[in-house]
Amino acid sequence: MSITINIKPETQAELQRQAAAHGVQPEHYAATLLEEAVRVRSAKKLTGDQLDCTLQELAQFSAKIPLLPDEAFAREGLYQDHD
């Protein structure tokens, strides 16, 4: 299927830059991005059990994450580069 779309010049330049970085033609890269976007939008939602399983998998190594001191979340620490 062929589709013609109009994009802003700056978007076109970025698309060409990213395509070159991946070593492919801009048309092929744009098609890949569009296909991925459609796939993501139509992806099946997780069931409750699948979500629980995924969250458990993510949490299995959470004990290895170091704890941050409370001072790390103090306003002074967050905005130390501001007056």
PyMOL Python script that loads the backbone (N, CA, C, O; Angstrom):
from pymol import cmd

cmd.read_pdbstr("""\
ATOM      1  N   MET A   1       0.845  -1.170   0.000  1.00  0.00           N
ATOM      2  CA  MET A   1       0.000   0.000   0.000  1.00  0.00           C
ATOM      3  C   MET A   1       0.892   1.235   0.000  1.00  0.00           C
ATOM      4  O   MET A   1       1.914   1.265   0.685  1.00  0.00           O
ATOM      5  N   SER A   2       0.524   2.210  -0.734  1.00  0.00           N
ATOM      6  CA  SER A   2       1.252   3.475  -0.767  1.00  0.00           C
ATOM      7  C   SER A   2       0.385   4.583  -0.199  1.00  0.00           C
ATOM      8  O   SER A   2      -0.807   4.675  -0.492  1.00  0.00           O
ATOM      9  N   ILE A   3       1.005   5.420   0.617  1.00  0.00           N
ATOM     10  CA  ILE A   3       0.325   6.565   1.211  1.00  0.00           C
ATOM     11  C   ILE A   3       1.236   7.763   1.042  1.00  0.00           C
ATOM     12  O   ILE A   3       2.443   7.664   1.262  1.00  0.00           O
ATOM     13  N   THR A   4       0.674   8.887   0.654  1.00  0.00           N
ATOM     14  CA  THR A   4       1.438  10.125   0.548  1.00  0.00           C
ATOM     15  C   THR A   4       1.022  11.021   1.700  1.00  0.00           C
ATOM     16  O   THR A   4      -0.162  11.285   1.905  1.00  0.00           O
ATOM     17  N   ILE A   5       2.023  11.490   2.457  1.00  0.00           N
ATOM     18  CA  ILE A   5       1.739  12.390   3.563  1.00  0.00           C
ATOM     19  C   ILE A   5       2.615  13.629   3.440  1.00  0.00           C
ATOM     20  O   ILE A   5       3.709  13.574   2.878  1.00  0.00           O
ATOM     21  N   ASN A   6       2.133  14.728   3.961  1.00  0.00           N
ATOM     22  CA  ASN A   6       2.905  15.962   3.990  1.00  0.00           C
ATOM     23  C   ASN A   6       3.400  16.188   5.408  1.00  0.00           C
ATOM     24  O   ASN A   6       2.615  16.174   6.356  1.00  0.00           O
ATOM     25  N   ILE A   7       4.697  16.395   5.552  1.00  0.00           N
ATOM     26  CA  ILE A   7       5.269  16.648   6.871  1.00  0.00           C
ATOM     27  C   ILE A   7       6.067  17.940   6.825  1.00  0.00           C
ATOM     28  O   ILE A   7       6.486  18.391   5.759  1.00  0.00           O
ATOM     29  N   LYS A   8       6.267  18.519   7.980  1.00  0.00           N
ATOM     30  CA  LYS A   8       7.013  19.769   8.073  1.00  0.00           C
ATOM     31  C   LYS A   8       8.468  19.535   7.664  1.00  0.00           C
ATOM     32  O   LYS A   8       8.996  18.439   7.849  1.00  0.00           O
ATOM     33  N   PRO A   9       9.112  20.558   7.114  1.00  0.00           N
ATOM     34  CA  PRO A   9      10.519  20.405   6.704  1.00  0.00           C
ATOM     35  C   PRO A   9      11.430  19.948   7.839  1.00  0.00           C
ATOM     36  O   PRO A   9      12.338  19.147   7.617  1.00  0.00           O
ATOM     37  N   GLU A  10      11.196  20.449   9.055  1.00  0.00           N
ATOM     38  CA  GLU A  10      12.050  20.038  10.169  1.00  0.00           C
ATOM     39  C   GLU A  10      11.817  18.571  10.543  1.00  0.00           C
ATOM     40  O   GLU A  10      12.739  17.882  10.979  1.00  0.00           O
ATOM     41  N   THR A  11      10.581  18.104  10.370  1.00  0.00           N
ATOM     42  CA  THR A  11      10.283  16.691  10.615  1.00  0.00           C
ATOM     43  C   THR A  11      10.954  15.834   9.554  1.00  0.00           C
ATOM     44  O   THR A  11      11.497  14.771   9.854  1.00  0.00           O
ATOM     45  N   GLN A  12      10.914  16.296   8.329  1.00  0.00           N
ATOM     46  CA  GLN A  12      11.565  15.573   7.240  1.00  0.00           C
ATOM     47  C   GLN A  12      13.071  15.489   7.475  1.00  0.00           C
ATOM     48  O   GLN A  12      13.675  14.436   7.268  1.00  0.00           O
ATOM     49  N   ALA A  13      13.669  16.581   7.900  1.00  0.00           N
ATOM     50  CA  ALA A  13      15.106  16.587   8.163  1.00  0.00           C
ATOM     51  C   ALA A  13      15.456  15.599   9.276  1.00  0.00           C
ATOM     52  O   ALA A  13      16.445  14.873   9.177  1.00  0.00           O
ATOM     53  N   GLU A  14      14.647  15.573  10.330  1.00  0.00           N
ATOM     54  CA  GLU A  14      14.898  14.647  11.445  1.00  0.00           C
ATOM     55  C   GLU A  14      14.694  13.205  11.006  1.00  0.00           C
ATOM     56  O   GLU A  14      15.450  12.316  11.399  1.00  0.00           O
ATOM     57  N   LEU A  15      13.675  12.977  10.194  1.00  0.00           N
ATOM     58  CA  LEU A  15      13.426  11.635   9.667  1.00  0.00           C
ATOM     59  C   LEU A  15      14.618  11.169   8.829  1.00  0.00           C
ATOM     60  O   LEU A  15      15.057  10.025   8.953  1.00  0.00           O
ATOM     61  N   GLN A  16      15.134  12.040   7.990  1.00  0.00           N
ATOM     62  CA  GLN A  16      16.298  11.697   7.176  1.00  0.00           C
ATOM     63  C   GLN A  16      17.520  11.434   8.046  1.00  0.00           C
ATOM     64  O   GLN A  16      18.298  10.524   7.760  1.00  0.00           O
ATOM     65  N   ARG A  17      17.694  12.221   9.103  1.00  0.00           N
ATOM     66  CA  ARG A  17      18.831  12.026  10.001  1.00  0.00           C
ATOM     67  C   ARG A  17      18.752  10.675  10.706  1.00  0.00           C
ATOM     68  O   ARG A  17      19.734   9.937  10.778  1.00  0.00           O
ATOM     69  N   GLN A  18      17.565  10.368  11.222  1.00  0.00           N
ATOM     70  CA  GLN A  18      17.397   9.102  11.930  1.00  0.00           C
ATOM     71  C   GLN A  18      17.531   7.912  10.983  1.00  0.00           C
ATOM     72  O   GLN A  18      18.122   6.894  11.344  1.00  0.00           O
ATOM     73  N   ALA A  19      16.991   8.034   9.785  1.00  0.00           N
ATOM     74  CA  ALA A  19      17.111   6.954   8.800  1.00  0.00           C
ATOM     75  C   ALA A  19      18.577   6.714   8.458  1.00  0.00           C
ATOM     76  O   ALA A  19      19.018   5.568   8.376  1.00  0.00           O
ATOM     77  N   ALA A  20      19.323   7.780   8.261  1.00  0.00           N
ATOM     78  CA  ALA A  20      20.751   7.643   7.958  1.00  0.00           C
ATOM     79  C   ALA A  20      21.479   6.975   9.120  1.00  0.00           C
ATOM     80  O   ALA A  20      22.368   6.150   8.909  1.00  0.00           O
ATOM     81  N   ALA A  21      21.104   7.329  10.338  1.00  0.00           N
ATOM     82  CA  ALA A  21      21.733   6.728  11.518  1.00  0.00           C
ATOM     83  C   ALA A  21      21.463   5.228  11.588  1.00  0.00           C
ATOM     84  O   ALA A  21      22.275   4.469  12.117  1.00  0.00           O
ATOM     85  N   HIS A  22      20.323   4.809  11.053  1.00  0.00           N
ATOM     86  CA  HIS A  22      19.982   3.386  11.020  1.00  0.00           C
ATOM     87  C   HIS A  22      20.434   2.716   9.727  1.00  0.00           C
ATOM     88  O   HIS A  22      20.285   1.505   9.564  1.00  0.00           O
ATOM     89  N   GLY A  23      20.980   3.502   8.817  1.00  0.00           N
ATOM     90  CA  GLY A  23      21.492   2.948   7.562  1.00  0.00           C
ATOM     91  C   GLY A  23      20.434   2.495   6.581  1.00  0.00           C
ATOM     92  O   GLY A  23      20.655   1.567   5.804  1.00  0.00           O
ATOM     93  N   VAL A  24      19.271   3.157   6.615  1.00  0.00           N
ATOM     94  CA  VAL A  24      18.184   2.801   5.696  1.00  0.00           C
ATOM     95  C   VAL A  24      17.668   4.057   4.999  1.00  0.00           C
ATOM     96  O   VAL A  24      17.966   5.179   5.407  1.00  0.00           O
ATOM     97  N   GLN A  25      16.903   3.847   3.959  1.00  0.00           N
ATOM     98  CA  GLN A  25      16.284   4.953   3.242  1.00  0.00           C
ATOM     99  C   GLN A  25      15.180   5.564   4.103  1.00  0.00           C
ATOM    100  O   GLN A  25      14.525   4.851   4.863  1.00  0.00           O
ATOM    101  N   PRO A  26      14.964   6.889   3.990  1.00  0.00           N
ATOM    102  CA  PRO A  26      13.913   7.535   4.788  1.00  0.00           C
ATOM    103  C   PRO A  26      12.530   6.913   4.594  1.00  0.00           C
ATOM    104  O   PRO A  26      11.759   6.807   5.547  1.00  0.00           O
ATOM    105  N   GLU A  27      12.215   6.506   3.377  1.00  0.00           N
ATOM    106  CA  GLU A  27      10.909   5.909   3.108  1.00  0.00           C
ATOM    107  C   GLU A  27      10.729   4.611   3.891  1.00  0.00           C
ATOM    108  O   GLU A  27       9.666   4.360   4.459  1.00  0.00           O
ATOM    109  N   HIS A  28      11.774   3.791   3.913  1.00  0.00           N
ATOM    110  CA  HIS A  28      11.711   2.525   4.647  1.00  0.00           C
ATOM    111  C   HIS A  28      11.605   2.796   6.153  1.00  0.00           C
ATOM    112  O   HIS A  28      10.831   2.146   6.855  1.00  0.00           O
ATOM    113  N   TYR A  29      12.382   3.750   6.634  1.00  0.00           N
ATOM    114  CA  TYR A  29      12.359   4.082   8.059  1.00  0.00           C
ATOM    115  C   TYR A  29      10.986   4.622   8.464  1.00  0.00           C
ATOM    116  O   TYR A  29      10.457   4.244   9.509  1.00  0.00           O
ATOM    117  N   ALA A  30      10.410   5.499   7.648  1.00  0.00           N
ATOM    118  CA  ALA A  30       9.085   6.051   7.938  1.00  0.00           C
ATOM    119  C   ALA A  30       8.028   4.947   7.962  1.00  0.00           C
ATOM    120  O   ALA A  30       7.141   4.954   8.815  1.00  0.00           O
ATOM    121  N   ALA A  31       8.122   4.002   7.030  1.00  0.00           N
ATOM    122  CA  ALA A  31       7.171   2.892   7.000  1.00  0.00           C
ATOM    123  C   ALA A  31       7.300   2.050   8.267  1.00  0.00           C
ATOM    124  O   ALA A  31       6.297   1.623   8.839  1.00  0.00           O
ATOM    125  N   THR A  32       8.537   1.812   8.702  1.00  0.00           N
ATOM    126  CA  THR A  32       8.771   1.043   9.921  1.00  0.00           C
ATOM    127  C   THR A  32       8.179   1.748  11.137  1.00  0.00           C
ATOM    128  O   THR A  32       7.547   1.111  11.980  1.00  0.00           O
ATOM    129  N   LEU A  33       8.384   3.072  11.230  1.00  0.00           N
ATOM    130  CA  LEU A  33       7.822   3.840  12.340  1.00  0.00           C
ATOM    131  C   LEU A  33       6.297   3.783  12.337  1.00  0.00           C
ATOM    132  O   LEU A  33       5.677   3.623  13.388  1.00  0.00           O
ATOM    133  N   LEU A  34       5.702   3.911  11.174  1.00  0.00           N
ATOM    134  CA  LEU A  34       4.245   3.884  11.069  1.00  0.00           C
ATOM    135  C   LEU A  34       3.699   2.508  11.446  1.00  0.00           C
ATOM    136  O   LEU A  34       2.706   2.410  12.168  1.00  0.00           O
ATOM    137  N   GLU A  35       4.342   1.449  10.962  1.00  0.00           N
ATOM    138  CA  GLU A  35       3.908   0.098  11.302  1.00  0.00           C
ATOM    139  C   GLU A  35       4.005  -0.150  12.801  1.00  0.00           C
ATOM    140  O   GLU A  35       3.118  -0.765  13.393  1.00  0.00           O
ATOM    141  N   GLU A  36       5.081   0.327  13.409  1.00  0.00           N
ATOM    142  CA  GLU A  36       5.253   0.166  14.851  1.00  0.00           C
ATOM    143  C   GLU A  36       4.180   0.920  15.615  1.00  0.00           C
ATOM    144  O   GLU A  36       3.640   0.407  16.595  1.00  0.00           O
ATOM    145  N   ALA A  37       3.867   2.134  15.176  1.00  0.00           N
ATOM    146  CA  ALA A  37       2.841   2.935  15.841  1.00  0.00           C
ATOM    147  C   ALA A  37       1.482   2.246  15.757  1.00  0.00           C
ATOM    148  O   ALA A  37       0.722   2.257  16.726  1.00  0.00           O
ATOM    149  N   VAL A  38       1.173   1.655  14.625  1.00  0.00           N
ATOM    150  CA  VAL A  38      -0.105   0.959  14.464  1.00  0.00           C
ATOM    151  C   VAL A  38      -0.138  -0.279  15.346  1.00  0.00           C
ATOM    152  O   VAL A  38      -1.158  -0.578  15.966  1.00  0.00           O
ATOM    153  N   ARG A  39       0.981  -0.998  15.403  1.00  0.00           N
ATOM    154  CA  ARG A  39       1.059  -2.197  16.239  1.00  0.00           C
ATOM    155  C   ARG A  39       0.865  -1.844  17.715  1.00  0.00           C
ATOM    156  O   ARG A  39       0.138  -2.532  18.431  1.00  0.00           O
ATOM    157  N   VAL A  40       1.511  -0.778  18.161  1.00  0.00           N
ATOM    158  CA  VAL A  40       1.395  -0.370  19.557  1.00  0.00           C
ATOM    159  C   VAL A  40      -0.043   0.026  19.878  1.00  0.00           C
ATOM    160  O   VAL A  40      -0.566  -0.334  20.932  1.00  0.00           O
ATOM    161  N   ARG A  41      -0.672   0.756  18.986  1.00  0.00           N
ATOM    162  CA  ARG A  41      -2.047   1.221  19.227  1.00  0.00           C
ATOM    163  C   ARG A  41      -3.031   0.060  19.278  1.00  0.00           C
ATOM    164  O   ARG A  41      -4.018   0.113  20.012  1.00  0.00           O
ATOM    165  N   SER A  42      -2.765  -0.992  18.499  1.00  0.00           N
ATOM    166  CA  SER A  42      -3.705  -2.102  18.449  1.00  0.00           C
ATOM    167  C   SER A  42      -3.282  -3.262  19.338  1.00  0.00           C
ATOM    168  O   SER A  42      -3.885  -4.334  19.286  1.00  0.00           O
ATOM    169  N   ALA A  43      -2.249  -3.061  20.155  1.00  0.00           N
ATOM    170  CA  ALA A  43      -1.769  -4.128  21.034  1.00  0.00           C
ATOM    171  C   ALA A  43      -2.862  -4.515  22.025  1.00  0.00           C
ATOM    172  O   ALA A  43      -3.621  -3.683  22.521  1.00  0.00           O
ATOM    173  N   LYS A  44      -2.903  -5.811  22.287  1.00  0.00           N
ATOM    174  CA  LYS A  44      -3.894  -6.335  23.218  1.00  0.00           C
ATOM    175  C   LYS A  44      -3.555  -5.871  24.628  1.00  0.00           C
ATOM    176  O   LYS A  44      -2.392  -5.896  25.031  1.00  0.00           O
ATOM    177  N   LYS A  45      -4.543  -5.458  25.359  1.00  0.00           N
ATOM    178  CA  LYS A  45      -4.336  -5.034  26.735  1.00  0.00           C
ATOM    179  C   LYS A  45      -4.099  -6.262  27.607  1.00  0.00           C
ATOM    180  O   LYS A  45      -4.625  -7.343  27.344  1.00  0.00           O
ATOM    181  N   LEU A  46      -3.295  -6.069  28.649  1.00  0.00           N
ATOM    182  CA  LEU A  46      -3.002  -7.158  29.566  1.00  0.00           C
ATOM    183  C   LEU A  46      -4.207  -7.486  30.432  1.00  0.00           C
ATOM    184  O   LEU A  46      -4.961  -6.601  30.838  1.00  0.00           O
ATOM    185  N   THR A  47      -4.372  -8.762  30.705  1.00  0.00           N
ATOM    186  CA  THR A  47      -5.386  -9.162  31.669  1.00  0.00           C
ATOM    187  C   THR A  47      -4.829  -8.876  33.060  1.00  0.00           C
ATOM    188  O   THR A  47      -3.646  -8.566  33.204  1.00  0.00           O
ATOM    189  N   GLY A  48      -5.658  -8.976  34.060  1.00  0.00           N
ATOM    190  CA  GLY A  48      -5.217  -8.752  35.429  1.00  0.00           C
ATOM    191  C   GLY A  48      -4.094  -9.704  35.820  1.00  0.00           C
ATOM    192  O   GLY A  48      -3.122  -9.293  36.454  1.00  0.00           O
ATOM    193  N   ASP A  49      -4.225 -10.979  35.442  1.00  0.00           N
ATOM    194  CA  ASP A  49      -3.197 -11.966  35.763  1.00  0.00           C
ATOM    195  C   ASP A  49      -1.894 -11.666  35.039  1.00  0.00           C
ATOM    196  O   ASP A  49      -0.817 -11.798  35.620  1.00  0.00           O
ATOM    197  N   GLN A  50      -1.983 -11.263  33.777  1.00  0.00           N
ATOM    198  CA  GLN A  50      -0.783 -10.927  33.017  1.00  0.00           C
ATOM    199  C   GLN A  50      -0.091  -9.709  33.612  1.00  0.00           C
ATOM    200  O   GLN A  50       1.137  -9.665  33.692  1.00  0.00           O
ATOM    201  N   LEU A  51      -0.871  -8.729  34.027  1.00  0.00           N
ATOM    202  CA  LEU A  51      -0.309  -7.537  34.647  1.00  0.00           C
ATOM    203  C   LEU A  51       0.386  -7.892  35.956  1.00  0.00           C
ATOM    204  O   LEU A  51       1.496  -7.428  36.214  1.00  0.00           O
ATOM    205  N   ASP A  52      -0.257  -8.710  36.783  1.00  0.00           N
ATOM    206  CA  ASP A  52       0.356  -9.142  38.039  1.00  0.00           C
ATOM    207  C   ASP A  52       1.672  -9.863  37.786  1.00  0.00           C
ATOM    208  O   ASP A  52       2.661  -9.607  38.473  1.00  0.00           O
ATOM    209  N   CYS A  53       1.693 -10.749  36.821  1.00  0.00           N
ATOM    210  CA  CYS A  53       2.901 -11.499  36.483  1.00  0.00           C
ATOM    211  C   CYS A  53       4.010 -10.549  36.022  1.00  0.00           C
ATOM    212  O   CYS A  53       5.160 -10.691  36.437  1.00  0.00           O
ATOM    213  N   THR A  54       3.673  -9.597  35.179  1.00  0.00           N
ATOM    214  CA  THR A  54       4.647  -8.629  34.686  1.00  0.00           C
ATOM    215  C   THR A  54       5.203  -7.787  35.827  1.00  0.00           C
ATOM    216  O   THR A  54       6.409  -7.550  35.895  1.00  0.00           O
ATOM    217  N   LEU A  55       4.336  -7.337  36.718  1.00  0.00           N
ATOM    218  CA  LEU A  55       4.780  -6.535  37.858  1.00  0.00           C
ATOM    219  C   LEU A  55       5.672  -7.347  38.795  1.00  0.00           C
ATOM    220  O   LEU A  55       6.638  -6.814  39.342  1.00  0.00           O
ATOM    221  N   GLN A  56       5.362  -8.623  38.985  1.00  0.00           N
ATOM    222  CA  GLN A  56       6.205  -9.480  39.814  1.00  0.00           C
ATOM    223  C   GLN A  56       7.583  -9.669  39.184  1.00  0.00           C
ATOM    224  O   GLN A  56       8.595  -9.680  39.886  1.00  0.00           O
ATOM    225  N   GLU A  57       7.622  -9.818  37.858  1.00  0.00           N
ATOM    226  CA  GLU A  57       8.900  -9.950  37.162  1.00  0.00           C
ATOM    227  C   GLU A  57       9.736  -8.685  37.317  1.00  0.00           C
ATOM    228  O   GLU A  57      10.950  -8.759  37.513  1.00  0.00           O
ATOM    229  N   LEU A  58       9.094  -7.534  37.230  1.00  0.00           N
ATOM    230  CA  LEU A  58       9.812  -6.273  37.402  1.00  0.00           C
ATOM    231  C   LEU A  58      10.326  -6.113  38.831  1.00  0.00           C
ATOM    232  O   LEU A  58      11.406  -5.565  39.051  1.00  0.00           O
ATOM    233  N   ALA A  59       9.553  -6.591  39.790  1.00  0.00           N
ATOM    234  CA  ALA A  59       9.891  -6.392  41.187  1.00  0.00           C
ATOM    235  C   ALA A  59      10.909  -7.401  41.720  1.00  0.00           C
ATOM    236  O   ALA A  59      11.447  -7.204  42.810  1.00  0.00           O
ATOM    237  N   GLN A  60      11.180  -8.459  40.988  1.00  0.00           N
ATOM    238  CA  GLN A  60      12.022  -9.519  41.542  1.00  0.00           C
ATOM    239  C   GLN A  60      13.432  -9.062  41.912  1.00  0.00           C
ATOM    240  O   GLN A  60      14.062  -9.660  42.784  1.00  0.00           O
ATOM    241  N   PHE A  61      13.929  -8.025  41.269  1.00  0.00           N
ATOM    242  CA  PHE A  61      15.263  -7.529  41.590  1.00  0.00           C
ATOM    243  C   PHE A  61      15.227  -6.195  42.322  1.00  0.00           C
ATOM    244  O   PHE A  61      16.259  -5.540  42.471  1.00  0.00           O
ATOM    245  N   SER A  62      14.052  -5.791  42.777  1.00  0.00           N
ATOM    246  CA  SER A  62      13.936  -4.481  43.414  1.00  0.00           C
ATOM    247  C   SER A  62      14.717  -4.396  44.724  1.00  0.00           C
ATOM    248  O   SER A  62      15.070  -3.297  45.152  1.00  0.00           O
ATOM    249  N   ALA A  63      14.991  -5.515  45.360  1.00  0.00           N
ATOM    250  CA  ALA A  63      15.767  -5.494  46.605  1.00  0.00           C
ATOM    251  C   ALA A  63      17.205  -5.050  46.357  1.00  0.00           C
ATOM    252  O   ALA A  63      17.889  -4.619  47.285  1.00  0.00           O
ATOM    253  N   LYS A  64      17.661  -5.151  45.128  1.00  0.00           N
ATOM    254  CA  LYS A  64      19.033  -4.763  44.786  1.00  0.00           C
ATOM    255  C   LYS A  64      19.167  -3.270  44.493  1.00  0.00           C
ATOM    256  O   LYS A  64      20.280  -2.767  44.340  1.00  0.00           O
ATOM    257  N   ILE A  65      18.058  -2.569  44.413  1.00  0.00           N
ATOM    258  CA  ILE A  65      18.091  -1.136  44.145  1.00  0.00           C
ATOM    259  C   ILE A  65      18.425  -0.414  45.439  1.00  0.00           C
ATOM    260  O   ILE A  65      17.734  -0.590  46.442  1.00  0.00           O
ATOM    261  N   PRO A  66      19.480   0.399  45.428  1.00  0.00           N
ATOM    262  CA  PRO A  66      19.854   1.060  46.684  1.00  0.00           C
ATOM    263  C   PRO A  66      18.801   2.091  47.103  1.00  0.00           C
ATOM    264  O   PRO A  66      18.169   2.743  46.272  1.00  0.00           O
ATOM    265  N   LEU A  67      18.639   2.210  48.416  1.00  0.00           N
ATOM    266  CA  LEU A  67      17.706   3.193  48.956  1.00  0.00           C
ATOM    267  C   LEU A  67      18.365   4.567  48.952  1.00  0.00           C
ATOM    268  O   LEU A  67      19.558   4.693  49.229  1.00  0.00           O
ATOM    269  N   LEU A  68      17.595   5.575  48.643  1.00  0.00           N
ATOM    270  CA  LEU A  68      18.091   6.951  48.671  1.00  0.00           C
ATOM    271  C   LEU A  68      17.724   7.582  49.999  1.00  0.00           C
ATOM    272  O   LEU A  68      16.650   7.315  50.537  1.00  0.00           O
ATOM    273  N   PRO A  69      18.603   8.413  50.531  1.00  0.00           N
ATOM    274  CA  PRO A  69      18.264   9.099  51.775  1.00  0.00           C
ATOM    275  C   PRO A  69      17.143  10.108  51.542  1.00  0.00           C
ATOM    276  O   PRO A  69      16.939  10.567  50.418  1.00  0.00           O
ATOM    277  N   ASP A  70      16.426  10.449  52.595  1.00  0.00           N
ATOM    278  CA  ASP A  70      15.327  11.417  52.490  1.00  0.00           C
ATOM    279  C   ASP A  70      15.803  12.752  51.933  1.00  0.00           C
ATOM    280  O   ASP A  70      15.048  13.450  51.257  1.00  0.00           O
ATOM    281  N   GLU A  71      17.062  13.111  52.218  1.00  0.00           N
ATOM    282  CA  GLU A  71      17.601  14.383  51.740  1.00  0.00           C
ATOM    283  C   GLU A  71      17.620  14.455  50.206  1.00  0.00           C
ATOM    284  O   GLU A  71      17.603  15.543  49.630  1.00  0.00           O
ATOM    285  N   ALA A  72      17.654  13.313  49.566  1.00  0.00           N
ATOM    286  CA  ALA A  72      17.680  13.288  48.102  1.00  0.00           C
ATOM    287  C   ALA A  72      16.395  13.859  47.513  1.00  0.00           C
ATOM    288  O   ALA A  72      16.370  14.282  46.357  1.00  0.00           O
ATOM    289  N   PHE A  73      15.337  13.869  48.302  1.00  0.00           N
ATOM    290  CA  PHE A  73      14.047  14.354  47.820  1.00  0.00           C
ATOM    291  C   PHE A  73      13.655  15.697  48.432  1.00  0.00           C
ATOM    292  O   PHE A  73      12.537  16.174  48.238  1.00  0.00           O
ATOM    293  N   ALA A  74      14.579  16.298  49.166  1.00  0.00           N
ATOM    294  CA  ALA A  74      14.306  17.600  49.763  1.00  0.00           C
ATOM    295  C   ALA A  74      14.315  18.672  48.679  1.00  0.00           C
ATOM    296  O   ALA A  74      15.029  18.543  47.684  1.00  0.00           O
ATOM    297  N   ARG A  75      13.548  19.699  48.860  1.00  0.00           N
ATOM    298  CA  ARG A  75      13.462  20.794  47.890  1.00  0.00           C
ATOM    299  C   ARG A  75      14.838  21.366  47.569  1.00  0.00           C
ATOM    300  O   ARG A  75      15.138  21.660  46.412  1.00  0.00           O
ATOM    301  N   GLU A  76      15.661  21.521  48.581  1.00  0.00           N
ATOM    302  CA  GLU A  76      16.994  22.091  48.372  1.00  0.00           C
ATOM    303  C   GLU A  76      17.829  21.216  47.435  1.00  0.00           C
ATOM    304  O   GLU A  76      18.590  21.728  46.614  1.00  0.00           O
ATOM    305  N   GLY A  77      17.686  19.931  47.559  1.00  0.00           N
ATOM    306  CA  GLY A  77      18.432  19.021  46.698  1.00  0.00           C
ATOM    307  C   GLY A  77      17.908  18.993  45.284  1.00  0.00           C
ATOM    308  O   GLY A  77      18.679  18.869  44.333  1.00  0.00           O
ATOM    309  N   LEU A  78      16.595  19.109  45.137  1.00  0.00           N
ATOM    310  CA  LEU A  78      15.988  19.066  43.805  1.00  0.00           C
ATOM    311  C   LEU A  78      16.238  20.350  43.015  1.00  0.00           C
ATOM    312  O   LEU A  78      16.380  20.315  41.792  1.00  0.00           O
ATOM    313  N   TYR A  79      16.291  21.478  43.716  1.00  0.00           N
ATOM    314  CA  TYR A  79      16.408  22.752  43.044  1.00  0.00           C
ATOM    315  C   TYR A  79      17.720  23.463  43.391  1.00  0.00           C
ATOM    316  O   TYR A  79      17.756  24.689  43.495  1.00  0.00           O
ATOM    317  N   GLN A  80      18.786  22.695  43.567  1.00  0.00           N
ATOM    318  CA  GLN A  80      20.055  23.302  43.964  1.00  0.00           C
ATOM    319  C   GLN A  80      20.650  24.197  42.888  1.00  0.00           C
ATOM    320  O   GLN A  80      21.486  25.046  43.197  1.00  0.00           O
ATOM    321  N   ASP A  81      20.241  24.031  41.623  1.00  0.00           N
ATOM    322  CA  ASP A  81      20.764  24.896  40.570  1.00  0.00           C
ATOM    323  C   ASP A  81      19.881  26.121  40.332  1.00  0.00           C
ATOM    324  O   ASP A  81      20.144  26.896  39.413  1.00  0.00           O
ATOM    325  N   HIS A  82      18.833  26.307  41.150  1.00  0.00           N
ATOM    326  CA  HIS A  82      17.928  27.467  41.049  1.00  0.00           C
ATOM    327  C   HIS A  82      18.085  28.335  42.281  1.00  0.00           C
ATOM    328  O   HIS A  82      18.560  27.883  43.323  1.00  0.00           O
ATOM    329  N   ASP A  83      17.679  29.584  42.148  1.00  0.00           N
ATOM    330  CA  ASP A  83      17.670  30.478  43.321  1.00  0.00           C
ATOM    331  C   ASP A  83      16.348  30.419  44.016  1.00  0.00           C
ATOM    332  O   ASP A  83      16.148  31.100  45.022  1.00  0.00           O
TER     333      ASP A  83
END
""", "prot")
cmd.dss("prot")
cmd.show_as("cartoon", "prot")
cmd.util.cbc("prot")
cmd.orient("prot")
